[in-house]
Amino acid sequence: MCIRDRFKTDPAAKSMRMVSEMAQKHQKHIIAGSIPELRDTKVYNTMACFDPSGEIIAKYSKCHLFDVSVKGGIHCVESTHTSPGNSFATMQTPYCKIGLGICYDIRFPEFSAALVQDPEVKVLCFPASFNTTTGPLHWDLYRRARAVDSQAYCLLCAPAADEQASYPAYGHSSVVSPWGKVLADAGTGEGALRAEIDLDEVTKFREQIPVLKHKRQDLYLSLIHISEP
């Protein structure tokens, strides 16, 4: 059975069936996750994308695993229970393609840069759960930086803050323009976030400041050998 159809009959896939039914009911595209996915005896941190008919049209498994230990702060070794994905993924919509990433992926500019090599990718989506150690210092920096250097809108979905939780999430689901302006921010509480985006702004930005065209891949990919004097 195709892995994209397995959720329809797998008793353990209740969440995915619920999202599929929501997409079909409201005739909307939905990006869901991330959730643990058991695949070939391994567990992956996966997000699934549904079209208005409720079908999965894209899946992405997190490439960069969060193995960190901050002195006096957060300690997490994701690789003890999760395997890394090894491929990129985009979601096709009638408006543009959406590049997919999960949480820690946002810290790697090369990752986002690879996604927007396809000019049809005008939106990046990162479900993420920064914590109260890294969130106050890095969340705003990374959400705006990835939007600007990718010249794309960034959609970021995060759990609401819960001081009693074993993992203290920072919250702040948000929408950021390609110019780095935060168009909407949900703060730390529960709620729904809505923002209007204009994909023409992506085109204008990329034409006016053509960073993506000016990249010197011939230099970045070369090995530089520095001889000792």
C-alpha positions, -999 to +999 in steps of 0.1 A: +000+000+000+012+035-009+025+052+023+004+082+015-028+061+016-018+041+047-034+066+071-068+058+058-068+022+073-041+023+099-058+022+134-030+042+148-034+071+124-064+088+140-049+123+139-042+121+102-077+108+094-091+137+114-071+162+095-080+146+062-117+149+071-112+185+081-096+194+048-124+176+029-151+192+050-138+228+046-123+223+011-090+237+022-053+228+020-040+218+055-004+213+067-005+191+097+021+181+122+046+174+131+038+140+145+059+108+152+056+085+123+065+048+124+080+038+090+101+007+083+107+001+120+120+036+125+103+067+140+104+100+121+093+135+130+069+141+101+045+167+087+018+158+062+000+181+037-036+175+026-054+189-004-091+199-003-102+163-012-085+151+020-056+134+001-020+136+013-001+155-014+032+159+003+051+146+034+083+158+050+104+142+077+127+164+097+163+163+085+181+181+114+176+164+148+177+186+180+206+172+200+216+200+223+225+207+258+225+243+270+242+248+303+216+260+328+189+256+302+174+230+279+187+195+273+173+174+245+187+145+224+161+139+197+182+112+180+177+088+209+141+081+196+139+097+162+156+090+128+164+119+104+148+123+071+170+126+041+151+146+015+134+179+008+097+184+002+074+210-012+036+213-013+020+223-045-010+247-043-029+266-069-011+297-058+026+286-054+047+259-039+053+258-001+086+247+012+085+224+042+107+224+073+103+214+110+116+234+140+154+230+142+156+230+104+150+268+105+184+273+121+201+261+089+201+288+061+214+263+036+182+242+041+159+271+032+182+283+004+179+249-012+141+250-011+139+284-028+161+273-056+128+264-071+114+299-080+078+286-075+085+282-038+073+315-024+063+304+011+081+284+037+063+266+065+079+256+098+059+240+126+082+245+155+085+243+193+113+266+205+116+266+242+118+293+269+156+291+268+162+296+231+129+312+221+134+347+237+169+349+221+165+333+187+128+328+176+123+364+162+158+364+148+154+332+128+118+337+116+127+371+101+161+360+089+148+330+070+120+351+054+145+378+042+173+355+030+149+332+013+129+361+000+097+342+009+068+344+034+074+323+065+045+306+083+054+293+117+031+273+139+040+267+176+024+252+207+011+276+233+033+282+263+027+259+293+049+266+323+039+232+338+050+212+309+081+191+309+092+209+277+084+246+281+073+258+247+078+295+238+047+299+216+045+328+192+030+312+161+035+338+134+035+350+097+065+369+084+067+388+051+097+384+027+108+419+038+111+406+074+080+422+088+060+402+113+025+404+100+009+384+128+020+369+161-002+347+183+018+354+215+021+327+241-015+317+246-038+294+227-057+308+197-061+310+159-039+332+138-049+347+104-030+369+080-033+380+044-003+375+022+004+389-013+026+367-034+033+396-057+055+409-029+077+379-033+081+386-070+088+423-063+114+416-036+132+391-058+133+415-087+143+446-067+170+428-047+179+397-067+199+379-041+189+345-053+203+353-088+235+369-074+246+339-054+281+326-063+275+289-061+308+285-080+325+299-049+304+284-021+308+249-034+345+250-040+371+239-016+395+266-006+430+255+003+451+280+023+488+273+020+511+278+050+535+307+044 
